[in-house]
Amino acid sequence: MIYEFGRFQVDPVQSVLLCDGVPMQLSPKAFDTLLILIEHGGAIVGKDELRTALWPDVYVDDNNLTQYISLLRRTLGDDRQSPRYIQTVAKRGYRFCCPVERRGLVEPVSVIGVAKGEASAPEVYAEAARERGSNWRRMLFPRAGLVLAAVVALTMVLPLLQRVRTAYAMRHIGSPVSVAVLPYEFSGRNGEGSFAGVALADDLIRQFSDQRAGVTVRPLSAIYRYSEGTVSPAAAAEELGATFAVVARVEEGPGGTVLRASLLNAKDGSAVWTQSFKGDAQDVFVLQDKLCESLAAALSIGGRSPRAHITRNLAAYGAFVRGRRQWNLRTSEGLYESVDSFDEAIAADPQFALAYAALADAYAFDLKNWRLADAMAQKALALDPKLGEAHASLGLVQMLWRRDSEAAANEFKTAIRLSPQYASAHQWYADNFATRARLLEAVEEMRKAADLDPDSVPINTELARILYLAHEFGPAREQAQRAVAMAPGCVEAHLLLHDVYIQMGDFDRAIAEFVRVEQLTGETGPNSAAQADRLAEAYAAGGIRGFWAARIDHLKSVREDDYLTAKYLALEGRNEDSLTALGRAMESRKQGKVLILFAFEEPAFDGLRQDERFQRMTDFARED
């Protein structure tokens, strides 16, 4: 069955939309939306009906549906005000308003609902299939030998043609080749968990992350935002700077599970490789293994054994990637939510070693529960002694809380040896170099982390911080601006820009960044806006020194933060007062040890470096 309208053709069997015979890129959910409208034959399809058909097991609001309709209109070149294809019927739903020509043996049947007394869609299709089977048996039986030979020939030739087509595409694209694995789509009983699709994409990313012979794979942090499928795969790959996009769909039904995957050219959206894998519904990872092997052959990647899956429990995997996303927000709320997600992953699969390591990372940033991080990391290593991520967790605890820089460095080096592609291990090792005043090595190591995970906001922000500590203020500004562009609400990046602009003498921008931080955090409570105004007024009246004086008064009255007070006093040139405040910070340790890690590399303290008292505090902090 092929549907034709205007310049377009829709093939429901292959799930493809063509324009003048050329495949166009459309996410599976958007294609399903289009197919439902077409198969309703010009009748109005209610929004509730569409939602039920597209998301049978989960509630979504109208916004999700509207986005898919908008995507279809852009793809078809349609206009909402003067529709040629998709018409919005106010307060009711949508209808396909273009005449459609149907080519095929069976008349189409709507996939939404059946009028009373009519045969259901499965019954109609089953009857048609029986009729086709009867006709084909009469026609083809005398030529069964010829047909069998043709089938065998096609079985041998088609994979070869696919490899030739893929090789041709890669040769004309040039090198290096990069791949963006987009979140999988689900159709069937397991489709309710959006993170299941992210989990399978992450699994494929991990399978290819070590096979880097001319092919790079975009990391998990880059693909989260494409979970809803509102951006076409080709556009997503282009946004990510990838040569190809991998799109996949899991279809579950009574007859088993089918995993369909395609490799799409980011330049024009054409499919250069397509494959389907069918098997038992019990373990989608069996199909994933077949997909990985076939895709590796298509990309001419070989010579490595497949990596073991971090878990074969899809529910556990989904909870794990959800927790990682929450943890990467680096907020208190995200931290506590990530603990719940990792606990859920472990409950679903008690042998999930990486989930224990992730839980250790969450506890490592918790002032009250950091000691639990050790136990979780050790549990992870008991399950998998070669898990580099668990060693990185142990190193983090040694660095942040036990203040043992050498022990931390050893754990980080072990983590990198075992898991060289783990960006966070490189990030924390860079921080470890910074705590030992080895800033050039810190910058080099942090750049490795950023190369491995260029879309990580925490890593990009931390690179800006290390550059700032190394007095590379121009690059630090550019890096912090990159982090802000990636996440406009990233408080740490705005704070870094404030500090960088201070050191560069660009005080207007420095104050603007600080006011933005006040607006984002509301750290002064309900009067935060008023406080930001007062600081801005102090700057307008007394320049940067007026701002510093007002800031010091505010810290003393509200937060009693001796470290920040020392920093602003040093900027004012009040060295004696700054040393006194810094001494109090060292004694009380109320400010948190993470901040103290880099305290003595802070450029604001450059005027104190020749003072013996500052040097003694520096030595004490590094030995403590």
For each residue, the residues with C-beta under 8 A, 3 or more apart:
1: 12 13 102 103 104 105 106 108
2: 9 10 11 102 103 104
3: 9 10 12 38 100 101 102 103 108
4: 8 9 10 100 101 102 103
5: 8 38 85 98 99 100 101
6: 84 85 98
7: 19 20
8: 4 5 17 18 19 76
9: 2 3 4 17 18 19 21
10: 2 3 4 16 17 18 34 35 38
11: 2 14 15 16 17 18
12: 1 3 15 35
13: 1
14: 11
15: 11 12 28 31 249 260
16: 10 11 23 24 31
17: 8 9 10 11 23 24 26 31 34 75
18: 8 9 10 11 21 22 23 24
19: 7 8 9 22 24
20: 7
21: 9 18
22: 18 19 270
23: 16 17 18 269 270 271
24: 16 17 18 19 75 269
25: 75 232 233 234 235 264 269
26: 17 30 31 34 71 72 75 232
27: 30 31 71 185 229 230 231 232 233 247
28: 15 31 32 185 187 229 247 249
29: 32 33 54 68 185 229
30: 26 27 33 34 68 71 72 75 229
31: 15 16 17 26 27 28 34 35
32: 28 29 35 36 53 54 187
33: 29 30 36 37 50 54 65 68 69 72
34: 10 17 26 30 31 37 38 72
35: 10 12 31 32 38 39 111
36: 32 33 39 40 45 50 53 54 110 111 112
37: 33 34 40 45 86 94 95 96
38: 3 5 10 34 35 41 96 100 108
39: 35 36 108 109 110 111
40: 36 37 43 44 45 95 96 110 112
41: 38 96 100 108 110
42: 95 96 97
43: 40 95
44: 40 89 92 93 94 95
45: 36 37 40 49 50 93 94 95 112
46: 49 50 92 93
47: 50 51 62 65 92 93 94
48: 51 52
49: 45 46 52 53 93 112 113
50: 33 36 45 46 47 53 54 65 93 94 112
51: 47 48 54 55 59 60 64 65
52: 48 49 55 56 112
53: 32 36 49 50 56 111 112
54: 29 32 33 36 50 51 65 68
55: 51 52 58 59 60 64 191 192
56: 52 53 191
57: 189 191 192
58: 55 191 192
59: 51 55
60: 51 55 64 65
61: 64
62: 47 65 66
63: 66 67
64: 51 55 60 61 67 68 228
65: 33 47 50 51 54 60 62 68 69
66: 62 63 69 70
67: 63 64 70 71 228 230
68: 29 30 33 54 64 65 71 72 229 230
69: 33 65 66 72 73 86 88 94
70: 66 67 73 74
71: 26 27 30 67 68 74 75 230 232
72: 26 30 33 34 68 69 75 76 78 85 86
73: 69 70 76 77 78 79 80 83 85 86
74: 70 71 77 78
75: 17 24 25 26 30 71 72 232
76: 8 72 73 84 85 86
77: 73 74
78: 72 73 74 83 84 85 86
79: 73 82 83 84
80: 73 83 88
81:
82: 79
83: 73 78 79 80 86 87 88 97
84: 6 76 78 79 97 98
85: 5 6 72 73 76 78 96 97 98
86: 37 69 72 73 76 78 83 94 95 96 97
87: 83 94 95 96 97
88: 69 80 83 94
89: 44 92 93 94 95
90:
91:
92: 44 46 47 89
93: 44 45 46 47 49 50 89
94: 37 44 45 47 50 69 86 87 88 89
95: 37 40 42 43 44 45 86 87 89
96: 37 38 40 41 42 85 86 87 100
97: 42 83 84 85 86 87
98: 5 6 84 85
99: 5
100: 3 4 5 38 41 96
101: 3 4 5
102: 1 2 3 4 107 108
103: 1 2 3 4
104: 1 2
105: 1 128 132
106: 1 124 125 128
107: 102
108: 1 3 38 39 41 102
109: 39 121 124 125
110: 36 39 40 41 113 114 121
111: 35 36 39 53 121
112: 36 40 45 49 50 52 53
113: 49 110
114: 110 118 119 120 121
115: 118
116:
117:
118: 114 115
119: 114 123 124 127
120: 114 123 124
121: 109 110 111 114 124 125
122: 125 126
123: 119 120 126 127
124: 106 109 119 120 121 127 128
125: 106 109 121 122 128 129
126: 122 123 129 130
127: 119 123 124 130 131
128: 105 106 124 125 131 132
129: 125 126 132 133
130: 126 127 133 134
131: 127 128 134 135
132: 105 128 129 135 136
133: 129 130 136 137
134: 130 131 137 138
135: 131 132 138 139
136: 132 133 139 140
137: 133 134 140 141
138: 134 135 141
139: 135 136
140: 136 137 143 144 147
141: 137 138 144
142:
143: 140 146 147
144: 140 141 147 148
145: 148 149
146: 143 149 150
147: 140 143 144 150 151
148: 144 145 151 152
149: 145 146 152 153
150: 146 147 153 154
151: 147 148 154 155
152: 148 149 155 156
153: 149 150 156 157
154: 150 151 157 158
155: 151 152 158 159
156: 152 153 159 160
157: 153 154 160 161
158: 154 155 161 162
159: 155 156 162 163
160: 156 157 163 164
161: 157 158 164 165
162: 158 159 165 166 273 274 275 298
163: 159 160 166 167 297 298
164: 160 161 167 168
165: 161 162 168 169 272 273
166: 162 163 169 170 263 272 273 298 299
167: 163 164 170 171 300
168: 164 165 171 172 272
169: 165 166 172 173 265 270 272
170: 166 167 173 177 243 272 299 300
171: 167 168 174
172: 168 169
173: 169 170 177 243 265 267
174: 171
175: 214
176: 214 215 216
177: 170 173 214 215 216 243 244 299
178: 215 216 217 218 241 242 243 244
179: 208 215 216 217 218 242 243 244 245 246 263 299
180: 217 218 222 223 236 237 240 242 244 245 246 266
181: 201 204 205 208 217 218 223 245 246
182: 201 223 226 233 236 245 246 247 248
183: 194 197 198 200 201 223 224 226 227 229
184: 196 197 198 200 201 248 249 250
185: 27 28 29 191 197 229 247 248 249 250
186: 190 191 193 196 197 249 250 252
187: 28 32 191 249 250 251 252
188: 191 250 251 252 253 257
189: 57 252
190: 186 193 196 250 252 314
191: 55 56 57 58 185 186 187 188 196 250 252
192: 55 57 58
193: 186 190 196 197 314 315 318
194: 183 197 198 227 228
195: 198 199 227 318 319 321 322
196: 184 186 190 191 193 199 200 314 315 317 318
197: 183 184 185 186 193 194 200 201 227 250
198: 183 184 194 195 201 202 220 223 224 227 318 321 322
199: 195 196 202 203 314 317 318 320 321
200: 183 184 196 197 203 204 248 250 284 288 314 317
201: 181 182 183 184 197 198 204 205 220 223 248
202: 198 199 205 206 220 317 321
203: 199 200 206 207 285 288 309 310 317
204: 181 200 201 207 208 246 248 288 291 292 295
205: 181 201 202 208 209 217 218 219 220
206: 202 203 209 307 310
207: 203 204 211 292 306 307
208: 179 181 204 205 211 215 217 292 295 296 301
209: 205 206 212 217 219 421
210: 304 307 421
211: 207 208 215 296 301 304
212: 209 215 216
213: 301 303
214: 175 176 177
215: 176 177 178 179 208 211 212 299 301
216: 176 177 178 179 212
217: 178 179 180 181 205 208 209
218: 178 179 180 181 205 222 223 240 242 455
219: 205 209 222 423 452 453 454 455 456
220: 198 201 202 205 223 224 321 324
221: 224 328 453 455 456
222: 180 218 219 240 454 455
223: 180 181 182 183 198 201 218 220 226 227 236 240
224: 183 198 220 221 227 325
225:
226: 182 183 223 229 231 236
227: 183 194 195 197 198 223 224
228: 64 67 194
229: 27 28 29 30 68 183 185 226
230: 27 67 68 71
231: 27 226 235 236 239
232: 25 26 27 71 75 235 236 269
233: 25 27 182 236 237 245 247 264 269
234: 25 237 238 245 264 265 266 267 268 269
235: 25 231 232 238 239
236: 180 182 223 226 231 232 233 239 240 245
237: 180 233 234 240 242 243 244 245 264 266
238: 234 235 241 242 266
239: 231 235 236
240: 180 218 222 223 236 237 455
241: 178 238
242: 178 179 180 218 237 238 245 266
243: 170 173 177 178 179 237 265 266
244: 177 178 179 180 237 263 264 265 266 272
245: 179 180 181 182 233 234 236 237 242 263 264 266
246: 179 180 181 182 204 261 262 263 264 295
247: 27 28 182 185 233 261 262 264
248: 182 184 185 200 201 204 259 260 261 262 291
249: 15 28 184 185 186 187 259 260 261
250: 184 185 186 187 188 190 191 197 200 257 258 259 284
251: 187 188 257 258 259 260
252: 186 187 188 189 190 191 256 257 281
253: 188 256 257 258 281
254:
255:
256: 252 253 278 279 280 281
257: 188 250 251 252 253 278 279 280 281 284 287
258: 250 251 253 276 277 278
259: 248 249 250 251 276 277 278 279 284 287 288 290 291
260: 15 248 249 251 274 275 276 277
261: 246 247 248 249 274 275 276 277 291 295
262: 246 247 248 271 273 274 275
263: 166 179 244 245 246 271 272 273 274 295 298 299
264: 25 233 234 237 244 245 246 247 269 270 271 272
265: 169 173 234 243 244 268 269 270 271 272
266: 180 234 237 238 242 243 244 245 269
267: 173 234
268: 234 265
269: 23 24 25 232 233 234 264 265 266
270: 22 23 169 264 265
271: 23 262 263 264 265 274
272: 165 166 168 169 170 244 263 264 265 298
273: 162 165 166 262 263 295 298
274: 162 260 261 262 263 271
275: 162 260 261 262 291 294 295
276: 258 259 260 261
277: 258 259 260 261 287 290 291 294
278: 256 257 258 259 287
279: 256 257 259 283 286 287 290
280: 256 257 283 286
281: 252 253 256 257 284
282:
283: 279 280 286 312
284: 200 250 257 259 281 287 288 314
285: 203 288 289 309 312 314
286: 279 280 283 289 290
287: 257 259 277 278 279 284 290 291
288: 200 203 204 259 284 285 291 292 309
289: 285 286 292 293 306
290: 259 277 279 286 287 293 294
291: 204 248 259 261 275 277 287 288 294 295
292: 204 207 208 288 289 295 296 306
293: 289 290 296 297 306
294: 275 277 290 291 297 298
295: 204 208 246 261 263 273 275 291 292 298 299
296: 208 211 292 293 299 301 302
297: 163 293 294 300 301 302
298: 162 163 166 263 272 273 294 295
299: 166 170 177 179 215 263 295 296
300: 167 170 297
301: 208 211 213 215 296 297 304
302: 296 297
303: 213
304: 210 211 301
305:
306: 207 289 292 293
307: 206 207 210
308:
309: 203 285 288 312
310: 203 206 317 320 352 353 354
311: 316 317 320 345 349 351 352 354 355
312: 283 285 309 349
313: 316 317 348 349 352
314: 190 193 196 199 200 284 285 317 318
315: 193 196 318 319 348
316: 311 313 319 320 344 345 346 348 349 352 355
317: 196 199 200 202 203 310 311 313 314 320 321 345
318: 193 195 196 198 199 314 315 321 322
319: 195 315 316 322 323 341 342 344 345 348 355
320: 199 310 311 316 317 323 324 341 342 345 352 354 355 358
321: 195 198 199 202 220 317 318 324 325
322: 195 198 318 319 325 326 341
323: 319 320 326 327 337 338 339 340 341 342 344 345 355 358 362
324: 220 320 321 327 328 338 358
325: 224 321 322 328 329
326: 322 323 329 334 335 337 338 341
327: 323 324 330 334 335 338 358 361 362
328: 221 324 325 334 456 457 458
329: 325 326 333 334 335
330: 327 334 335 365 457 458 492
331: 334 335
332: 335 336
333: 329 336 337
334: 326 327 328 329 330 331 337 338
335: 326 327 329 330 331 332 338 339 362 365 366
336: 332 333 339 340
337: 323 326 333 334 340 341
338: 323 324 326 327 334 335 341 342 358 362
339: 323 335 336 342 343 359 362 363
340: 323 336 337 343 344
341: 319 320 322 323 326 337 338 344 345
342: 319 320 323 338 339 345 346 355 356 358 359 362
343: 339 340 346 347 359
344: 316 319 323 340 341 347 348
345: 311 316 317 319 320 323 341 342 348 349 352 355 358
346: 316 342 343 349 350 352 355 356 359
347: 343 344 350
348: 313 315 316 319 344 345 352
349: 311 312 313 316 345 346 352 355
350: 346 347
351: 311 383
352: 310 311 313 316 320 345 346 348 349 355 356 383
353: 310 356 357 380 381 383 384 387 390
354: 310 311 320 357 358 380 384 387 389
355: 311 316 319 320 323 342 345 346 349 352 358 359
356: 342 346 352 353 359 360 376 377 379 380 383 390
357: 353 354 360 361 376 377 380 387 389 390 392 393
358: 320 323 324 327 338 342 345 354 355 361 362 389
359: 339 342 343 346 355 356 362 363 376
360: 356 357 363 364 372 373 374 375 376 377 380 390 393 394 397
361: 327 357 358 364 365 373 392 393 396 424
362: 323 327 335 338 339 342 358 359 365 366
363: 339 359 360 366 369 370 371 372 373 376
364: 360 361 370 373 393 396 397 400 401
365: 330 335 361 362 370 400 594
366: 335 362 363 369 370 372 373
367: 370 592
368:
369: 363 366 372 373
370: 363 364 365 366 367 373 397 400 401
371: 363 374 375
372: 360 363 366 369 375 376
373: 360 361 363 364 366 369 370 376 377 393 396 397
374: 360 371 377 378 394 397
375: 360 371 372 378 379
376: 356 357 359 360 363 372 373 379 380 393
377: 356 357 360 373 374 380 381 390 391 393 394 397
378: 374 375 381 382 390 394
379: 356 375 376 382 383
380: 353 354 356 357 360 376 377 383 384 387 389 390 393
381: 353 377 378 384 385 387 390 391
382: 378 379 385
383: 351 352 353 356 379 380 387
384: 353 354 380 381 387 390
385: 381 382
386: 418
387: 353 354 357 380 381 383 384 390 391 418 419
388: 391 392 414 415 416 417 418 419 420 422 425
389: 354 357 358 380 392 393 415 419 422 424 425
390: 353 356 357 360 377 378 380 381 384 387 393 394 415
391: 377 381 387 388 394 395 411 412 414 415 418 425
392: 357 361 388 389 395 396 411 412 415 419 422 424 425 428
393: 357 360 361 364 373 376 377 380 389 390 396 397
394: 360 374 377 378 390 391 397 398 411
395: 391 392 398 399 407 408 409 410 411 412 415 425 428 429 432
396: 361 364 373 392 393 399 400 408 428
397: 360 364 370 373 374 377 393 394 400 401 402
398: 394 395 401 402 404 405 407 408 411
399: 395 396 402 403 404 405 408 428 431 432 435 597
400: 364 365 370 396 397 593 594 597
401: 364 370 397 398 593
402: 397 398 399 407
403: 399 593 624
404: 398 399 407 408
405: 398 399 408 409 432 435 436 622
406: 409 410
407: 395 398 402 404 410 411
408: 395 396 398 399 404 405 411 412 428 432
409: 395 405 406 412 413 429 432
410: 395 406 407 413 414
411: 391 392 394 395 398 407 408 414 415
412: 391 392 395 408 409 415 416 425 428 429 432
413: 409 410 416 417 429
414: 388 391 410 411 417 418
415: 388 389 390 391 392 395 411 412 418 419 422 425 429
416: 388 412 413 419 420 422 425 426 429
417: 388 413 414 420
418: 386 387 388 391 414 415
419: 387 388 389 392 415 416 422 425
420: 388 416 417
421: 209 210 452
422: 388 389 392 415 416 419 425 426 452
423: 219 426 427 449 450 452 453 456 459
424: 361 389 392 427 428 449 459
425: 388 389 391 392 395 412 415 416 419 422 428 429
426: 416 422 423 429 430 445 446 448 449 452
427: 423 424 430 431 445 446 449 458 459 462
428: 392 395 396 399 408 412 424 425 431 432
429: 395 409 412 413 415 416 425 426 432 433 445
430: 426 427 433 434 441 442 443 444 445 446 448 449 462 466
431: 399 427 428 434 435 442 462 466 597
432: 395 399 405 408 409 412 428 429 435 436
433: 429 430 436 438 439 441 442 445
434: 430 431 437 438 439 442 466 469 597 598 601
435: 399 405 431 432 597 598 622
436: 405 432 433 622
437: 434 600 601 622
438: 433 434 441 442
439: 433 434 442 443 466 469 470 601
440: 443 444 470
441: 430 433 438 444 445
442: 430 431 433 434 438 439 445 446 466 469 470
443: 430 439 440 446 447 463 466 467 470 472
444: 430 440 441 447 448
445: 426 427 429 430 433 441 442 448 449
446: 426 427 430 442 443 449 450 459 462 463 466
447: 443 444 450 451 463
448: 426 430 444 445 451 452
449: 423 424 426 427 430 445 446 452 453 456 459 462 463
450: 423 446 447 453 454 456 459 460 463
451: 447 448 454
452: 219 421 422 423 426 448 449
453: 219 221 423 449 450 456 459
454: 219 222 450 451 460
455: 218 219 221 222 240 486
456: 219 221 328 423 449 450 453 459 460
457: 328 330 460 461 483 486 487 490 493
458: 328 330 427 461 462
459: 423 424 427 446 449 450 453 456 462 463
460: 450 454 456 457 463 464 479 482 483 486 493
461: 457 458 464 465 480 483 490 492 493 496
462: 427 430 431 446 449 458 459 465 466
463: 443 446 447 449 450 459 460 466 467 479
464: 460 461 467 468 476 477 479 480 482 483 493 496 500
465: 461 462 468 469 476 492 496 598
466: 430 431 434 439 442 443 446 462 463 469 470
467: 443 463 464 470 472 473 475 476 479
468: 464 465 471 472 473 476 480 496 499 500 503 603
469: 434 439 442 465 466 598 601 602 603
470: 439 440 442 443 466 467
471: 468 503 603
472: 443 467 468 475 476
473: 467 468 476 477 500 503 504
474: 477 478 504
475: 467 472 478 479
476: 464 465 467 468 472 473 479 480 496 500
477: 464 473 474 480 481 497 500 501 504
478: 474 475 481 482
479: 460 463 464 467 475 476 482 483
480: 461 464 468 476 477 483 484 493 496 497 500
481: 477 478 484 485 497
482: 460 464 478 479 485 486
483: 457 460 461 464 479 480 486 487 490 492 493 496
484: 480 481 487 488 490 493 494 497
485: 481 482 488
486: 455 457 460 482 483 490
487: 457 483 484 490 493
488: 484 485
489: 520
490: 457 461 483 484 486 487 493 494
491: 494 495 517 520 521
492: 330 461 465 483 495 496
493: 457 460 461 464 480 483 484 487 490 496 497
494: 484 490 491 497 498 513 514 516 517 520
495: 491 492 498 499 513 514 517
496: 461 464 465 468 476 480 483 492 493 499 500
497: 477 480 481 484 493 494 500 501 509 510 513
498: 494 495 501 502 510 513 514 517
499: 468 495 496 502 503 510 603 604
500: 464 468 473 476 477 480 496 497 503 504
501: 477 497 498 504 506 507 509 510 513
502: 498 499 505 507 510 544 571 604
503: 468 471 473 499 500 603 604
504: 473 474 477 500 501
505: 502
506: 501 509 510
507: 501 502 510 511 539 543 544 547
508: 511 512
509: 497 501 506 512 513
510: 497 498 499 501 502 506 507 513 514 544
511: 507 508 514 515 535 536 539 544 547
512: 508 509 515 516
513: 494 495 497 498 501 509 510 516 517
514: 494 495 498 510 511 517 518 532 535
515: 511 512 518 519 532 535 536
516: 494 512 513 519 520
517: 491 494 495 498 513 514 520 521
518: 514 515 521 522 523 524 528 529 531 532 535
519: 515 516 522 528 529 532
520: 489 491 494 516 517
521: 491 517 518 528
522: 518 519 525 526 528
523: 518 528 559
524: 518 527 528 531 554 558
525: 522 528
526: 522
527: 524 530 531
528: 518 519 521 522 523 524 525 531 532
529: 518 519 532 533
530: 527 533 534
531: 518 524 527 528 534 535 554
532: 514 515 518 519 528 529 535 536
533: 529 530 536 537
534: 530 531 537 538 550
535: 511 514 515 518 531 532 538 539 547 550 551 554
536: 511 515 532 533 539 540
537: 533 534 540 541
538: 534 535 541 542 546 547 549 550
539: 507 511 535 536 542 543 544 546 547 550
540: 536 537 546
541: 537 538 546
542: 538 539 545 546 547 549
543: 507 539 546 547
544: 502 507 510 511 539 547 548
545: 542 548 549 572
546: 538 539 540 541 542 543 549 550
547: 507 511 535 538 539 542 543 544 550 551
548: 544 545 551 552 568 571 572
549: 538 542 545 546 552 553 572
550: 534 535 538 539 546 547 553 554
551: 535 547 548 554 555 568
552: 548 549 555 556 565 568 569 572
553: 549 550 556 557
554: 524 531 535 550 551 557 558 559
555: 551 552 558 559 560 561 564 565 568
556: 552 553 560 565
557: 553 554
558: 524 554 555
559: 523 554 555 564
560: 555 556 590
561: 555 564 565 591
562: 565 566 581 582 584 585 588 590 591
563: 566 567 581 582 585 591 595 596 599
564: 555 559 561 567 568 591
565: 552 555 556 561 562 568 569 581
566: 562 563 569 570 578 579 581 582 585 605
567: 563 564 570 571 578 602 604 605
568: 548 551 552 555 564 565 571 572 604
569: 552 565 566 572 574 575 577 578 581
570: 566 567 573 574 575 578 604 605 607 608
571: 502 548 567 568 604
572: 545 548 549 552 568 569
573: 570 607
574: 569 570 577 578
575: 569 570 578 579 607 608 611
576: 579 580
577: 569 574 580 581
578: 566 567 569 570 574 575 581 582 605 608
579: 566 575 576 582 583 608 611 613 614
580: 576 577 583 584
581: 562 563 565 566 569 577 578 584 585
582: 562 563 566 578 579 585 586 599 605 614 617
583: 579 580 586 587 613 617
584: 562 580 581 587 588
585: 562 563 566 581 582 588 589 590 591 596 599
586: 582 583 589 596 617 620 621
587: 583 584
588: 562 584 585 591
589: 585 586 592 593 596
590: 560 562 585
591: 561 562 563 564 585 588 595 596
592: 367 589 595 596
593: 400 401 403 589 596 597
594: 365 400 597
595: 563 591 592 598 599
596: 563 585 586 589 591 592 593 599 621
597: 399 400 431 434 435 593 594
598: 434 435 465 469 595 601 602
599: 563 582 585 595 596 602 605 621
600: 437 605 614 617 618 621 622
601: 434 437 439 469 598
602: 469 567 598 599 605
603: 468 469 471 499 503 606
604: 499 502 503 567 568 570 571
605: 566 567 570 578 582 599 600 602 608 609 614
606: 603 609
607: 570 573 575
608: 570 575 578 579 605 611 614
609: 605 606 614 615
610: 614
611: 575 579 608 614 615
612: 615 616
613: 579 583 616 617
614: 579 582 600 605 608 609 610 611 617 618
615: 609 611 612 618 619
616: 612 613 619 620
617: 582 583 586 600 613 614 620 621
618: 600 614 615 621 622
619: 615 616 622 623
620: 586 616 617 623 624
621: 586 596 599 600 617 618 624
622: 405 435 436 437 600 618 619
623: 619 620
624: 403 620 621
